[in-house]
Amino acid sequence: MRYPNLTGIENLAFFSSLAGFTYGAEQLSGFLSKAGLQTDAHNQKLSSYSKGMRQKVGIAIALAKKAKALLLDEPTSGLDPKAANEFSKILRELAKNGTAVLMATHDIFRAKEVATRIGIMKEGSLVSVINAKDISANELEALYLQTV
């Protein structure tokens, strides 16, 4: 939950303080930039942000709170292809730096692009786990269609 009447920096400061972290404006701005939010948006109200920009504030909050894991539910739904690609790059960078990322998605191709391991669920049960590097996107799609 983020607050639309607060700016990106204000949201970040608020949620960081709830977790016991206090940062100066420059540090807060740094987290937002690292999450991919353009500098001119840092002091704008969230109500003026696109969905992709709001997602980046969420990532900045996780960075500021030193989150060890991210649990994401359909994080790229509603994003245009450019924003989804930027978001995927951010997730790969976070994972590379040791943050565990668990993402539920119906976007098979995005999962293949971002994941190290992919699980396929059917009726609430995990029915298959695949190393992403061991399967092509087309093979993954075929496996998914065969499973559901």
N, C-alpha and C positions, 0 to 999 in steps of 0.2 A: 504494500500500500504506500503510495506516494501522495503528496499533497499538491494539488494543482495550483493553489494560490501562492505557493512558495516557489522561489527560483530553484534551478538545479543545485546551486551551491547551498542554499538554505535547506533543501531536502537532504542533501548529503551531510551537512553539519548536524541536522536534527537526528537522523538515523545513526550516525556515528556516535553521537553523544549518548544515545540510548544503550549502545554497546560499551560505553565507558571510554570512548576515544574522543580527544579534543584536538582539532587541527586548525591551523591558520588558513586564511583565505587562499594563499598561494598553494598550500598543500592540497586543499579541497579542489582547487582548479586543476592541479596536477592529476588527481584521481579521475576527474571528469575527462580530461584530455586523454589519459591512458585508456579510458574506456571508449574513446573514439568520438566524444561529443565535441563539436566545433566550439572554439573559444568564445565566439560572439553569442552563443546560446547559454553560457554558464550563468548569466545574471538575468535571464528571461524566465518568466513564470512557466511552470510545467504545462499549464493549460494551453500554451501556444506550441507545445512540442508535438511532433509526430510520434507514432507508436515506436518507431525505431529509436528516436531520441530518448523516449521514456525508458526503453530497454537499456540503453547505455547508462542512464542514471542508476538503474538497478545494479548493473555491473560495477559502477563506481562505488556504490554502497557496499557491495561485497568486497571490493578491493580495500576500502577504508576500514572495514571491520575485520580485515585479514581472514576472510572466510577460507576454510580448508576445502569446502565442497560447495558446489552449486547444484540445486535441484531445479530443473527447468521443465516446464510443461508447455509444449508447442511454442517455443520462444520466437520462432520466425514466422508464425502464422500472421497474416496481415501485413507483412513487410514486403516491400517491392524487392525485386531481385538484387539490386545494388545494396540495399540496406541489409538484406539477409546475408549477402556475401561478406559485408563488413562485420556483421555480428559473428559469423562463423570464424573469421580471422581472429577476432578478439577471443573467442572460446578456445581456439587452438593455442593461442599465446598463453592464456591462463593455464591450460592443461600442461603445456610445455614447462611452465614454471611451478608445477606441482599441485595445482588446484584440481581436485576431482570434479568432473562434470558429468552429471547424470541427466540425460535429456530424453523426455518422452516426445516423440514426434511421429507424424505420418509421412513426413517428407523423407522418403527412402534415399534419395540422391544426396540430400543435405546430411543425413546420418552417415552415409558412406564417406562423404567429404570430411566430416569433422571427427568421427568416432575412431577409437582404437578397437573397441569391441561393440558389437551390435546384438541386441537381444530382440527376438520376435515373440510377441505375446498373442495368445488366443484365449478369449473368454476369461481373462484375468490370470492366466497361467503362462509362465515363461516356457516356451516350447523349443526354442533354438537360440544358441549363442554362437556368434561367428566372429573371428578376428577380421576386422575391416580390410586389412591388407591382403587377406586370402581369398577375397571374392570381388568380382567386378560389380558395378552398379546394375548391369543387366541381369547377372546371376542372382543378385540380392533381390531384385524385383521379382524374378521368377520364383525364388524360394518363398518370398512373402505371399505371392498370389497362390502358390501351392498350399501354403499353410492356412490361409484364411479361407 
